[in-house]
């Protein structure tokens, strides 16, 4: 175990050993967030989602290969909403340790849960807070719709699995990240851009148009629901910033680069 998880996580494991080794607790949550529920209310889809501890929060080998380049370690979704609650964090840690300890057994349990919950209008997102390659599991379940956001553009471009929809998760953390956005859009990859705003008084509003490499695009709102496989091919979408306050967003407006897009950073796409 010591070679798989961080020193701090090992101490947490020792204090919660029985809980962390309990493989009778379900791994997936269904329709368990505000945005996921929007998809159920609007399109009647039941969504199962897997939340692991991202990057190197628990794992010694990162579960998010592009986290450093994208600069998303800090603002990761793991700290927002219900996922910021201590019990949820423990549950994420439990799943992550179980996955690292026995990847094959973990995927087998996942597969059983997915099949058990199968119904009409059903979909699964395995990277709720991670960015792992689940292709082998997904290929074994060809009749079920899977989708994810990913910052690993190479994986998206290589993906040929018919029932697996991937959306590129954009970052404005540096010039390299911005170039990845341009490459994704040029390649026709669906792309999600998180904005440094919640559109409150005094904050900037979602842009109606984006110029990327000289081409004008009309972005859609990706906040209406999370069912990205329903988006048009090549769609570019925007999301307002979650899990932040106005002071924090104001400070980030003054940085030359940031994971979240500001009007100035959006201008760098032109």
N, C-alpha and C positions, 0 to 999 in steps of 0.2 A: 504493500500500500504506500510505503514511504516514497517510492520512486514515481508514483503517479500523481500525488496531490501535494499541495504546498504545506509548509510546516504549520501555518495557522489552521489550515483545514484539517490536518491530522489531529490537532488538539481538539477541534470541534467534534471530529469523528469519535475520539476516545470518550468524550463526554456524552455522546448520543449514540453509542455503538448499536444498541438493540434497534433503535428507530431507523438508523441508516442502513442496517442490513435486512430490514423487513421488506421482502419483495412481494408482499401481498397487497401493498398499497398501490392504487392505480397511478400510472405515469402521466396520463393525459388529462387535461381539463377540457370540458366541453361548454361552449357558449359562456365563458366565464370572464369576459371583460366587456366594457362598454362598447368598444369598437366592434368586437366580434358579434355582440348582440345586434348591432345595426344590420349586419349581414343577414342575421336570422329574421329580423323584423321586416327588412326590405325585400329579401330574396328567398327567405325560408330555408337557408342553408344552415345546417348544423356543422359547426367547426370544432375539431379537436386540435389542441395546441400543446406542444411540449416545451416546457421552460427548464433549461439547464442554467447553471452558473456560467456566464460567458468568459471568453478570453482566458486569463490566468487567475481568475478569482478563486478557483479551486484547483484546476488542472495545472500541472507543471508544463505540459505541452498545450499551447493555446487551442481553444475550441473556436477561435475567431481569427483565422490567418491574416486578415487585413486590418485588424483592430489598431495596430500601431500606426500604420500608414494613414488610415482613415481618421485617426484621432478620436475614436468613439469609446475608448475605455471608460473615460469619465462620465460622459452623458448617456451611458447605456440605459436602455429601457428598464433594466433590472431594478433601478432605484425609484421608479415612478409608480404611482397608483398603488394598487393592491400588492404589486410585486415588491414594494418598499417595506412591507410589513414583516416583522421578524419571523413569523410562522411560515410565510411564503418563502423567505430566504432559506430557512432550514429545509423546506421541501425541495427547493432547487438544488441545494447542496446534496441532499440525499440522492436525488436522481442522478446528479453528476458523478458522485462517487460510485454508485451502482453501475453506471455506464462505463466508467473508466476501469472498474474492477473486472467486469465481465461483459464486454461489448456484444458478443454473440448472444448471450443469455438475455441481455437487456433488449436487443432488437427482437428476439423471439417473443418476449412479453409484450413489447410494443405492437408487434404484428397481431397477436391474439386480441389485444384491446381494440385495435383498429377494426378488425373483422367483427368483433362482438358488437361494436357500436354502429356498424354499417346500416344505412337506411337510404331512402331517397334524398337527394339534395344534401350530400355529405362530402366534407372535405377535411383534409388534415394538413396542419402546418407544423413541421418537426423542429424548425429553427425559430422558436419564439424569441429566444435571447442568445442563441448560439449561431454558428455559421459552419456546421459540419456537413460533410458529404454523405447523404443517406441514400445514394443511388441504388445500392444493392437491395435495400429494404423496399424502396419504392417500386423497383422493377418487378419485385415478387408479388406486387398487389396492383396489377394493371387495370383493374376495374374501379379503382378509387382515385379521386382527384386529390393531388397533393399540390401545395404551393409554398413558396418561401420568398423572402427578401434575402439578397446576398450581396456582399461587397467583393466577392471573388469573381471578377468579370470573366476570367478564363473558364471557370466552371460553367457559367451561364452560356457562354458561346459554344461550349462543347456539348451542352445538354441536348440529347436527342430523345429523351423519354417522353412519350406522348402525354402521359397523365401527370407530368411534373412541370408546373409553371413557375418560372423564376423572374423576379423583378430586381433590377440592379439598384442597390441602395447607395445613393450619391453622397459624397463628402467633399467639402471645400477646405480640407485641412492643409493642403499644400498644392503646389503646381502639378505634381504627379497625380494627385486625386482628381483635380479638375480636368486633366487630360484624359483620365479614365472615363469621366462623364461624357466628354466629347466622343470618345471611341465607342462607348455604349450606344449613344444616340445615333451615331453614324452607322452602326451595325444593325440598327433597328431593334435594339433591346429595350424592353419596357423599363422605365427609369423613374425612381421615386426621389424627390428632393425635399428634405426637411428644412423648413424655413425658421429663421430665428425670430419668430413672432407668434403671438396668439391672437393678433388682430384686435387687441384692446386699444383703448383711447391713447393716441399718441404713437402707436406702433404702425409699421408699414403693413399694407394689405397684400394679399396674394396677387402676384402679377397675372394679368390677363394674357400676356404674351411673353415668350422668352425667345431671345435670339441666340442660337447655338451654331457656331461656325458659319455665320452669315445667313442661316435659315430661320425663319420665324415659325415658332411652334405655339400652339394654344394648349397649355397644360390643363389637365383635369384635376379635380379635387380627389385625393386619395383618402380623405377623412370621412367620406360618406359611409364607407364600409371597408372591410379588409379583404374582400374576395377578389384579389388581384387577377385571377384567371378569367374574370369577367371583363377585364379592361380590353380595349381594342389593341391589336398588335401594334407595337411601336409607341404605345402611349407614354407620355411624360406627365407625371403628376406631382402635386405639391401636398405637403403635410405641415400643419402648424406644429410648433414645438411643444412636446409634452414634458411634464415633470420639472417645470422651471418656474421662476418668478420674474417679475418685470425688471427688478434690479439686475438680476443675473443676465437677462437677455440684453439689457442696456449696456452692460459691461462688454458683452460679446460683440456688440455692434461696433466697438472701437478696435477690435483685433484685425490684423491684416489677413489672417486666415482663420477658419473655424470649421468645425464639422457642419454646423448649421449655416444655411445660406442667408446672406444679407443682400440688399440691393447692389452694393459694390461688388460683392463676390459673384453674384449672378451676372454682372457685367463682364466678368472675366471669361464667360462662356462664349461671348460674341465673336 
